[in-house]
Structure formats: structure tokens, C-alpha cells
Amino acid sequence: MSQCESTALIKHTLEISSEPAHLSIHNSQLILQRNGETIGSIPCEDIGVVLVDHPQATYSHAALAQLAAHDAAVVICGRDHLPVAMLLPLSDHSEVVWRLKDQINASKPLCKQLWKQVVVAKIIAQARILDEKSPAYRKLLDLAQNVRSGDPANVEATAARVYWSHWLKADSSPGENVAAQFRRDQQGAGLNAILNYGYAVLRAGVARAIVAGGLMPSLGIHHQNRSNAFCLADDLMEPLRPIVDWHARLAYQRGHVELTQATKAILLEVLNVRVTFRGQTGPLMPTLHRYVYSLANCFAGNFRQLDFPDFIPVEAGDSCLLTDTDVCGSL
């Protein structure tokens, strides 16, 4: 197991997929063993997300309890390599009762205004990772100005059609036919599977921040589904999806056309990309907590405007996300 250089604020994302491992605890260290031999260890306090994608992985009860005690999320993947379950810590936030009351009592007009802000932020973020000289870039910015409270005209969907048709350029990808014919399909393979995996990592990080912030991830401001326990996480991650899109596209341009071990390793550290928030720059994972705090203030009536993390794109090779030989926290 190798890891990227990081600041003290960065929480690691650990993936177990290539070979089985047993997770246990010793002196607040997460111990990883294979065939009875220790192959790695990491302090639980340094872990943000553990993503398990091997059917023979095992855990001790103490390992899961310690990870939860240190606010780590544990994500379990199924046969399709996509998450089927998530273990989140119970919030110990000192104001959890009041924040839950504010969230439950949030008015419909407030939720509609917040959803408008989310959609506008998402469309602008999508535009920023396109070529500024392209008609699609200007079209998206124009669409962002037409979003109304609650987005009754579903401008989000219109923007998505423009965005995905220009997201991947044929002249900058390894397969011109694939690039020209790409269609976003949540059930698709190849590039679609790569995107889905990245979104799953992002969703886990957002859900973790929501719970740590004393809010309930199942009560969304727009997404409403009785079978979805993470409606609010799905709401808040919308403006952040272009972060995954950017890195999935860079990975594809480097020859990663399928969801392989190397491709997953590229997306694992998506929670540690650089973003700006209220004028300060730092990794995304700790910034998510400030993002959730902004929402809690809106629910409480202290603010009407939600603050969003602003992604700072990097060139290929300028991030550990794009290093194939130095896998970041992957086993």
C-alpha cells in the first residue's frame, strides 16, 4: 500500500479490491492482514472512507467500531463493483437535535430556492470543464441564468444534454468512435462505469460530512425517494459531479477505457482534490464539512445563500490522481 503526500487535513480513502484482506485493530491502528501476515497499517483517525470491493474481505467488530468512532465511512460493493451498502457513524454533534429540527421544518419555498442554487452551481461547474471557446460553454452559462426556484422547467436536464454531448472530444481521446458516440448511461459499462465508480466515492464522502454535521442524509431538499437513504447526499453532490467528470476524462485520455484496478485507483483520491471555499483553498474532504455547515445555517434561517466548493482543475500529471504507478491507498 502506497499513499500520496498529504497535509494533516487530508483523510485517506482506502480501497480493498485486488486481493482479500482482513481488517482488525491494534492500538487505534487499522491493521490489514493477508494469510495471517500484516501487509499494512494506518491510524484510524487518518481514514475518511474505506471502500471494500472484494468478496473475501473480512473485518473484526472492533475494526468497524473504531472506524465509526473516528468518523470514517465504510462502503461495501457488490458483484457489479458498485456500492450496495454504507456504514456511517452516528453523529455526536453537540447541536444534532436542533439541526435535525431545522432540517425537518425547512419550508418548501426555502428548499426550492436551495435547489435552484444547487442546479445553477452544477451547470456552471459543468461549463468550467469544457472548452471556453466552444458554443456549449456559452450555452451552459446562458442556461444557468434561466433556472427558477425549484427548477420547474428542468433546466438541469437540458444542460445535461448539452454538457454530455460535448464532454468528451474525439480529437483528444484514444478512441475517436467511442468519444463521438459517448452517451451517459447509468447502467452502462466502460466510461459510464468509470463515472459511476467516481460518483460512488464522492457520495460516500458527502454522506459522511452530512452525518458529522448533525443532519439526516435521507431528508433531501429535492431528491425524494422512500427507498433512498441518501437523498440529501445526492442533492449536495450534484455541483461536485464535474470533479469526477474531469478526472474520468483525463483517465480516459490516458488509455483507461474500462473500470480496472488502475482506473479505480485514479478515482479513489477524488475527495482530496483542491477546491476553494469562501476564498480558502484546501482538499475537498474537509471542505465538505464547511459545505454542510453552510446548508445547516440555511435551514436555521441564518443565511439564504448556500456556499459551494469551487473545483480547481489541474493538468494531467499534476495530481496524484493521475499516477498509475503510485496507487493512492489501494490494496
Residue pairs with C-beta under 8 A, 6 or more apart in sequence:
1 14
1 32
1 39
1 40
1 42
1 327
1 329
1 330
1 331
2 326
2 327
2 328
3 12
3 328
3 329
4 269
4 272
4 320
4 323
4 326
4 328
4 329
5 320
6 12
6 272
6 283
7 282
7 283
9 282
9 283
9 285
9 286
10 272
10 283
10 285
10 286
11 46
11 47
11 48
11 49
11 72
11 271
11 272
11 285
11 286
12 42
12 46
12 47
12 48
12 328
12 329
13 48
13 49
13 50
13 51
13 201
13 205
13 268
13 269
13 270
13 271
13 272
13 328
13 329
14 30
14 42
14 47
14 49
14 50
14 51
14 329
14 330
14 331
15 50
15 51
15 52
15 53
15 264
15 265
15 268
15 329
15 330
15 331
16 23
16 32
16 50
16 51
16 52
16 53
16 54
16 57
16 331
17 51
17 52
17 53
17 54
17 77
17 81
17 261
17 264
17 330
17 331
18 54
18 261
18 330
18 331
19 34
19 54
19 331
20 34
20 54
20 55
20 56
20 57
20 58
21 32
21 33
21 34
21 39
21 54
21 57
21 58
21 331
22 32
22 33
22 34
22 57
22 58
22 59
22 60
23 30
23 31
23 32
23 50
23 57
23 58
23 59
23 60
23 63
24 30
24 31
24 33
24 59
24 60
24 62
24 63
25 31
25 44
25 60
25 62
25 63
25 66
26 41
28 43
28 44
28 45
28 66
29 41
29 42
29 43
29 44
30 41
30 42
30 43
30 44
30 47
30 50
30 63
30 66
30 67
31 38
31 40
31 41
32 38
32 39
32 40
32 41
32 331
33 39
39 331
40 331
44 66
44 67
44 69
44 70
44 72
45 70
47 67
47 70
47 72
48 71
48 72
48 73
48 205
48 208
48 271
48 285
49 72
49 73
49 74
49 75
49 201
49 204
49 205
49 208
49 271
50 67
50 72
50 73
50 74
50 75
51 75
51 77
51 83
51 200
51 201
51 204
51 268
52 74
52 75
52 76
52 77
53 77
53 81
53 264
55 79
64 74
64 87
67 74
67 87
68 74
68 87
68 88
68 89
68 90
69 89
71 89
71 208
71 212
72 89
72 208
73 86
73 87
73 88
73 89
73 204
73 205
73 207
73 208
74 86
74 87
75 83
75 85
75 86
75 87
75 200
75 201
75 204
76 83
76 84
76 85
76 86
76 87
77 83
77 84
78 84
81 193
81 197
81 259
81 264
82 196
82 197
82 200
83 200
83 203
83 204
86 204
86 207
86 230
88 207
88 208
88 211
88 217
89 208
89 211
89 212
90 211
91 211
91 212
91 213
91 214
93 99
93 212
93 213
93 214
95 214
96 214
98 300
99 213
99 214
99 215
99 296
99 299
99 300
100 214
100 215
100 216
102 296
102 299
102 300
102 301
103 215
103 216
103 219
103 296
103 299
104 216
104 219
105 299
106 221
106 299
109 149
110 298
110 299
110 304
111 221
111 222
112 149
112 150
113 149
113 304
114 221
114 295
114 298
114 306
115 149
115 150
115 151
115 221
115 222
115 235
116 147
116 148
116 149
116 150
116 151
117 305
117 306
117 308
118 221
118 222
118 235
118 236
118 238
118 239
118 306
119 147
119 151
119 155
119 156
119 238
120 144
120 147
121 238
121 239
121 306
121 308
122 156
122 159
122 238
122 239
122 241
122 242
123 140
123 141
123 143
123 144
123 147
123 155
123 156
123 159
123 163
124 140
124 141
124 144
125 239
125 240
125 241
125 242
125 243
125 311
126 140
126 159
126 163
126 242
126 245
127 136
127 137
127 140
127 141
127 144
127 163
128 242
128 311
128 313
129 167
129 242
129 245
129 246
129 249
129 311
129 313
130 136
130 137
130 140
130 163
130 166
130 167
131 137
131 166
131 169
134 166
136 162
136 163
136 165
136 166
139 162
140 159
140 162
140 163
143 155
143 158
143 159
143 162
144 155
144 159
146 153
146 155
147 155
147 156
150 222
156 238
160 184
164 182
164 183
164 184
167 182
167 245
167 249
168 179
168 182
168 191
168 249
168 252
169 179
170 176
170 179
170 180
172 179
172 253
173 179
173 252
173 253
174 252
174 253
174 255
174 257
175 257
178 190
178 191
178 257
182 191
184 192
184 195
185 192
186 192
186 196
189 258
189 259
190 257
190 258
190 259
191 248
191 252
191 257
193 258
193 259
194 248
194 251
194 252
194 256
194 258
194 259
194 263
194 267
195 244
195 245
195 248
197 259
197 263
197 264
197 267
198 244
198 247
198 248
198 267
198 270
199 237
199 241
199 244
201 244
201 267
201 268
201 270
201 271
202 237
202 240
202 241
202 243
202 244
202 270
202 271
203 230
203 233
203 234
203 237
205 271
205 284
205 285
205 288
206 233
206 236
206 237
206 240
206 288
207 217
207 230
207 233
208 288
209 285
209 288
209 289
209 291
209 292
210 216
210 217
210 232
210 233
210 236
210 292
211 217
212 289
212 292
213 289
213 292
213 293
213 295
213 296
214 296
215 232
215 292
215 295
215 296
215 299
216 232
217 229
217 230
217 231
217 232
217 233
218 228
218 229
218 230
218 231
218 232
219 231
219 232
220 231
220 232
220 234
220 235
221 232
221 235
222 235
223 231
223 232
223 234
223 235
224 231
225 231
228 234
236 291
236 292
236 295
239 308
239 309
240 284
240 309
240 311
242 311
243 270
243 273
243 275
243 284
243 311
244 267
244 270
246 311
246 313
247 266
247 267
247 270
247 273
247 321
247 322
248 267
250 316
250 321
250 322
251 263
251 266
251 267
251 322
253 316
254 316
254 322
254 324
256 262
256 263
256 266
261 330
262 324
262 327
264 330
265 324
265 327
265 328
265 330
266 321
266 322
266 324
267 321
268 328
268 329
268 330
269 320
269 321
269 328
269 329
270 284
270 321
271 283
271 284
271 285
271 288
272 283
272 284
272 285
272 320
273 283
273 284
273 311
273 312
273 314
273 319
273 321
274 281
274 282
274 283
274 284
274 312
274 314
275 281
275 282
275 283
275 284
275 287
275 309
275 310
275 311
275 312
276 309
276 310
276 312
277 287
277 290
277 291
277 307
277 308
277 309
277 310
278 290
278 307
281 312
284 309
287 309
288 309
290 307
291 307
291 308
291 309
294 303
294 306
294 307
295 306
297 303
298 304
298 305
298 306
316 322
320 326
320 328
321 328
